[in-house]
Amino acid sequence: MMTRTERYKTEHRMQGLLTWIFSGALALLLVMAVLFVWFSPVHIADPSMSPTLKEGDTVFYDRLYRHFHEYQRGDMVVFRDPDTGTLLIKRVVALGGETIEAHDGVLIIDGSYGMDEDRYEAGAPLDIKKTKVPEGKVFVLSDDRNYGEDSRKPSIGCLDPDQILGLVRIRLRDFTIFTR
């Protein structure tokens, strides 16, 4: 027969154990919600964003960003290729209302030098005919300028914010967090 003290300890030990189990399950649920509701993973399948992102990298993109902020030049965005449905990651280089062009590898935005092209790869000099980005849309390019799966491709063109799924935030390879 158990004494009152022994019975009390046994009951409280079970309550303590159940509290720990409940707390752990709640924490796991919270982590899963953050990772798969707020952030979403993408595996990099091609070297089009080299040298920033390498083929085989996994990144997480922020799915809620587009509901609260506007995209800015330099942001890496995730969207679907309208032809194949595959996820693509590209860099925003021009915003709505701006004019973009490139001659002999020099990117020109609104008539003046736009971005430091030394950071990006190109086998052949980048040439883009003068294009006016419609208001509310963005013009995106691959970091490896040799790849044409970006706004230069007619089926992609300038992206509407509704086409953009999110903003790349975290690279897992070396746990890099991308900010402005």
C-alpha positions as CSV (number, residue, x, y, z in Angstrom):
1,M,0.0,0.0,0.0
2,M,1.3,3.4,-1.1
3,T,1.4,6.3,1.4
4,R,-0.1,9.6,0.5
5,T,3.3,11.1,-0.2
6,E,4.3,8.3,-2.5
7,R,1.0,8.5,-4.4
8,Y,1.4,12.3,-4.7
9,K,5.0,12.0,-6.1
10,T,3.8,9.4,-8.7
11,E,0.9,11.5,-9.9
12,H,3.1,14.6,-10.2
13,R,5.8,12.7,-11.9
14,M,3.3,11.7,-14.6
15,Q,2.0,15.3,-14.9
16,G,5.6,16.5,-15.3
17,L,6.3,14.0,-18.0
18,L,3.1,14.8,-19.9
19,T,4.0,18.5,-19.6
20,W,7.4,17.9,-21.2
21,I,5.9,15.7,-24.0
22,F,3.2,18.4,-24.7
23,S,5.8,21.2,-24.7
24,G,8.1,19.2,-27.1
25,A,5.3,18.5,-29.5
26,L,4.2,22.1,-29.4
27,A,7.8,23.3,-30.1
28,L,8.1,20.8,-33.0
29,L,4.8,22.0,-34.4
30,L,5.9,25.6,-34.3
31,V,9.3,24.8,-36.0
32,M,7.4,22.9,-38.7
33,A,5.0,25.7,-39.2
34,V,7.8,28.2,-39.6
35,L,9.8,26.0,-42.0
36,F,6.9,25.0,-44.2
37,V,4.4,27.8,-44.0
38,W,6.6,30.9,-43.7
39,F,9.7,29.5,-45.4
40,S,9.9,26.9,-48.2
41,P,12.9,24.9,-49.4
42,V,14.2,24.9,-53.0
43,H,17.0,22.7,-54.4
44,I,19.2,24.5,-56.9
45,A,19.2,22.3,-60.1
46,D,21.3,24.4,-62.4
47,P,24.3,26.8,-62.1
48,S,22.3,29.9,-63.4
49,M,22.8,31.8,-60.2
50,S,26.5,31.1,-59.9
51,P,28.6,32.3,-58.2
52,T,26.1,33.3,-55.5
53,L,24.2,30.0,-55.5
54,K,25.8,26.8,-56.7
55,E,24.2,23.8,-58.3
56,G,23.2,21.4,-55.5
57,D,22.6,24.1,-52.9
58,T,19.4,24.2,-50.9
59,V,17.9,27.5,-50.1
60,F,14.8,28.6,-48.1
61,Y,12.6,31.4,-49.5
62,D,10.3,33.7,-47.5
63,R,6.8,33.1,-48.7
64,L,5.2,35.9,-46.7
65,Y,7.6,38.7,-47.8
66,R,5.5,39.6,-50.9
67,H,2.4,40.3,-48.8
68,F,4.1,43.0,-46.7
69,H,6.9,44.5,-48.9
70,E,7.8,45.5,-52.4
71,Y,10.7,43.9,-54.2
72,Q,13.9,45.9,-54.5
73,R,16.9,45.8,-56.9
74,G,19.3,43.0,-55.9
75,D,16.6,40.8,-54.3
76,M,16.8,37.1,-55.3
77,V,13.3,35.9,-56.1
78,V,11.7,32.5,-56.7
79,F,9.0,32.0,-59.4
80,R,7.7,29.3,-61.8
81,D,8.8,29.1,-65.4
82,P,5.5,29.5,-67.3
83,D,6.7,26.9,-69.9
84,T,7.9,24.1,-67.7
85,G,6.5,24.9,-64.2
86,T,9.9,24.5,-62.6
87,L,11.0,26.8,-59.9
88,L,13.5,29.4,-60.9
89,I,15.6,31.8,-58.8
90,K,16.7,35.1,-60.4
91,R,17.9,38.5,-59.2
92,V,15.8,41.7,-59.6
93,V,17.8,44.2,-61.6
94,A,15.1,46.8,-62.7
95,L,11.9,48.0,-61.1
96,G,8.6,49.2,-62.6
97,G,8.9,52.4,-64.6
98,E,12.6,52.0,-65.2
99,T,14.3,51.4,-68.6
100,I,16.9,48.7,-68.8
101,E,19.4,47.9,-71.6
102,A,22.8,46.3,-71.9
103,H,25.6,47.0,-74.4
104,D,28.9,45.0,-74.5
105,G,28.3,43.7,-71.0
106,V,27.4,47.1,-69.4
107,L,24.0,47.1,-67.8
108,I,22.3,50.5,-68.1
109,I,19.2,51.4,-66.0
110,D,17.5,54.7,-66.8
111,G,20.4,55.9,-68.9
112,S,23.1,55.4,-66.2
113,Y,25.3,52.5,-65.2
114,G,23.1,50.1,-63.2
115,M,24.9,47.3,-61.4
116,D,28.5,46.2,-60.8
117,E,28.6,43.5,-63.5
118,D,32.1,42.3,-62.3
119,R,30.3,40.2,-59.6
120,Y,28.4,38.2,-62.3
121,E,29.5,35.7,-64.8
122,A,29.2,36.1,-68.6
123,G,30.8,34.1,-71.3
124,A,29.7,36.6,-74.0
125,P,29.1,40.3,-73.4
126,L,25.6,40.9,-72.2
127,D,23.3,42.7,-74.7
128,I,19.7,43.6,-73.9
129,K,17.7,45.8,-76.2
130,K,16.2,48.8,-74.5
131,T,13.1,47.7,-72.5
132,K,10.7,49.7,-70.4
133,V,9.6,47.8,-67.3
134,P,5.9,48.2,-66.8
135,E,4.7,49.8,-63.6
136,G,4.3,47.3,-60.8
137,K,6.6,44.7,-62.4
138,V,10.2,43.7,-62.1
139,F,13.0,42.7,-64.6
140,V,15.0,39.7,-63.4
141,L,18.4,38.2,-64.6
142,S,20.4,35.2,-63.8
143,D,23.7,35.9,-62.0
144,D,25.4,33.8,-64.7
145,R,24.4,36.0,-67.6
146,N,24.9,33.2,-70.1
147,Y,21.6,31.6,-69.0
148,G,18.5,33.1,-70.7
149,E,15.8,31.7,-68.4
150,D,15.0,35.1,-67.1
151,S,13.2,38.3,-68.2
152,R,15.1,38.1,-71.6
153,K,13.0,35.0,-72.4
154,P,9.7,36.2,-74.0
155,S,7.5,33.7,-72.1
156,I,8.9,35.0,-68.8
157,G,9.3,38.7,-69.5
158,C,8.8,41.2,-66.7
159,L,7.4,39.6,-63.6
160,D,4.3,40.7,-61.8
161,P,4.6,40.5,-58.0
162,D,1.8,37.9,-58.0
163,Q,4.0,35.6,-60.1
164,I,6.8,35.7,-57.5
165,L,6.5,33.1,-54.8
166,G,9.0,34.6,-52.4
167,L,12.4,36.1,-51.6
168,V,15.5,33.9,-51.0
169,R,16.6,34.3,-47.4
170,I,18.8,31.3,-46.3
171,R,21.3,29.1,-48.0
172,L,21.9,25.8,-46.1
173,R,25.4,25.0,-47.4
174,D,27.1,27.5,-45.1
175,F,24.0,28.8,-43.4
176,T,24.2,32.2,-45.2
177,I,21.3,34.6,-44.4
178,F,20.6,37.0,-47.3
179,T,19.6,40.5,-46.3
180,R,19.8,43.8,-48.0
